[in-house]
């Protein structure tokens, strides 16, 4: 009788452990995933530029999941030349995927000064690391880390002087 009780107890413990594994596995499968598709720099001028990170995000939850913000670091040949973070407010669709563009405004002239082997109009190899923070219903805030290597075009700096707007003529 004692032996049968021990067998039932051991079976119950094993069943509960298997249940925990199943819960962990199901939570793991439900985490959103993200993949960095590419990086580009746009609108370069003496005042700054916009760096755009294109990210494919897949949401496995049956409800929308809000993206809260992201941080980034981009280097070339071991030299870090873009680093920062930015807030973002967008919803990721329920049970689906979406490609999103995450823009950040940078000091382009300062970023270029860190690169001794390249200048505006040049193509450089890059390594990018990005962390996107999303707020999941079950796990709360979750950081999705991703990285990518590739080639980045450094756009030429626009030195356009803004046109003067017509004013009111002065009378003397």
Legacy VTK file of the C-alpha trace (Angstrom):
# vtk DataFile Version 3.0
C-alpha trace
ASCII
DATASET POLYDATA
POINTS 172 float
0.000 0.000 0.000
2.853 2.414 0.893
4.599 1.454 -2.302
1.502 2.267 -4.333
1.202 5.665 -2.560
4.836 6.473 -3.375
4.255 5.536 -7.008
1.238 7.856 -7.183
3.225 10.659 -5.514
6.169 10.261 -7.910
3.757 10.176 -10.875
2.041 13.354 -9.669
5.384 15.163 -9.256
6.532 14.102 -12.722
3.210 15.147 -14.227
3.427 18.573 -12.574
7.009 19.030 -13.810
5.908 18.101 -17.313
3.099 20.652 -16.933
5.616 23.370 -15.997
7.717 22.544 -19.019
4.645 22.750 -21.220
3.719 26.156 -19.776
7.295 27.430 -20.258
7.370 26.094 -23.802
4.025 27.693 -24.648
5.177 31.038 -23.210
8.421 30.754 -25.195
6.463 30.151 -28.383
4.238 33.166 -27.695
7.037 35.709 -27.343
7.139 38.183 -30.206
10.160 37.885 -32.478
12.009 40.531 -34.458
14.546 40.599 -37.274
16.589 43.605 -38.399
16.234 43.815 -42.183
18.483 46.805 -42.813
19.753 50.256 -41.894
19.871 53.430 -43.982
20.666 57.086 -43.451
18.335 59.670 -44.981
18.029 63.449 -45.173
21.657 64.237 -44.361
22.434 67.911 -43.812
24.650 70.051 -41.629
21.820 70.081 -39.066
21.599 66.271 -38.810
20.261 63.175 -40.479
17.714 60.445 -39.915
18.863 56.876 -39.455
16.108 54.358 -40.262
16.075 50.772 -38.993
13.730 48.446 -40.909
12.530 45.663 -38.623
10.216 42.732 -39.238
8.255 41.914 -36.076
6.045 38.896 -35.540
3.424 38.979 -32.779
2.120 35.577 -31.667
-0.427 36.994 -29.205
-4.145 37.101 -30.104
-4.135 40.821 -29.150
-2.124 43.777 -30.388
1.184 44.356 -28.610
2.500 47.902 -28.222
6.078 48.749 -29.163
7.489 51.219 -26.640
10.976 52.188 -27.812
14.308 51.047 -29.154
18.033 51.495 -28.657
20.722 51.090 -31.289
24.467 50.920 -31.842
26.078 50.945 -35.293
29.782 50.462 -35.893
32.121 50.106 -38.853
35.461 48.343 -38.629
35.160 48.266 -34.842
34.478 52.027 -34.602
31.157 52.909 -32.994
29.691 55.903 -34.836
25.935 55.814 -34.176
24.464 55.132 -30.749
21.228 56.212 -29.120
17.667 55.395 -28.245
14.227 56.607 -29.197
10.658 56.156 -28.071
8.162 54.686 -30.463
4.427 54.290 -30.083
2.868 51.754 -32.403
0.822 48.590 -32.117
1.962 45.301 -33.571
-0.966 43.409 -35.137
-2.468 40.409 -33.340
-1.367 37.008 -34.658
0.619 38.571 -37.461
3.792 40.173 -38.685
4.605 43.678 -39.766
7.643 45.459 -41.145
8.186 48.696 -39.276
10.569 51.591 -39.853
12.165 52.944 -36.691
13.612 56.435 -37.312
16.060 58.282 -35.070
17.484 61.767 -35.563
21.295 61.968 -35.284
24.097 64.524 -35.483
25.389 63.417 -38.889
28.533 65.561 -38.953
29.568 64.233 -35.517
28.864 60.641 -36.615
30.972 61.101 -39.756
33.870 62.531 -37.758
34.157 59.187 -35.933
34.809 57.452 -39.272
38.374 58.113 -40.355
38.284 55.844 -43.413
35.064 57.041 -45.063
33.159 60.177 -45.887
29.910 61.394 -47.416
29.001 59.511 -50.582
31.014 56.445 -49.548
29.896 52.897 -48.869
31.077 51.288 -45.619
30.645 47.901 -43.960
28.527 48.100 -40.813
27.495 46.025 -37.827
24.210 47.095 -36.195
22.705 46.024 -32.887
19.127 46.972 -32.070
16.898 46.317 -29.062
13.150 46.832 -29.465
11.034 46.969 -26.290
7.476 45.654 -26.532
4.863 45.324 -23.800
3.427 41.784 -23.837
0.183 40.880 -22.037
1.671 37.948 -20.086
5.347 38.734 -19.681
5.167 42.542 -19.465
7.933 44.620 -21.073
10.177 42.424 -23.194
13.371 43.391 -25.042
13.811 41.865 -28.507
17.511 41.955 -29.436
18.676 41.670 -33.035
21.710 42.415 -35.159
22.767 42.657 -38.781
25.897 43.213 -40.855
25.936 44.790 -44.282
26.954 47.782 -46.372
25.779 51.301 -45.584
25.740 54.263 -47.973
26.825 57.489 -46.291
24.807 60.157 -48.112
26.373 63.430 -49.163
25.620 66.336 -46.855
23.120 68.781 -48.246
24.291 72.361 -47.879
21.161 73.950 -49.266
20.524 77.372 -47.816
16.828 77.855 -47.083
15.196 80.354 -49.381
14.195 83.638 -47.818
10.485 84.061 -47.416
8.973 87.254 -48.711
8.521 89.745 -45.919
6.674 92.960 -45.489
8.391 95.912 -47.154
9.791 98.502 -44.786
8.644 102.051 -45.056
10.883 104.874 -44.004
LINES 1 173
172 0 1 2 3 4 5 6 7 8 9 10 11 12 13 14 15 16 17 18 19 20 21 22 23 24 25 26 27 28 29 30 31 32 33 34 35 36 37 38 39 40 41 42 43 44 45 46 47 48 49 50 51 52 53 54 55 56 57 58 59 60 61 62 63 64 65 66 67 68 69 70 71 72 73 74 75 76 77 78 79 80 81 82 83 84 85 86 87 88 89 90 91 92 93 94 95 96 97 98 99 100 101 102 103 104 105 106 107 108 109 110 111 112 113 114 115 116 117 118 119 120 121 122 123 124 125 126 127 128 129 130 131 132 133 134 135 136 137 138 139 140 141 142 143 144 145 146 147 148 149 150 151 152 153 154 155 156 157 158 159 160 161 162 163 164 165 166 167 168 169 170 171
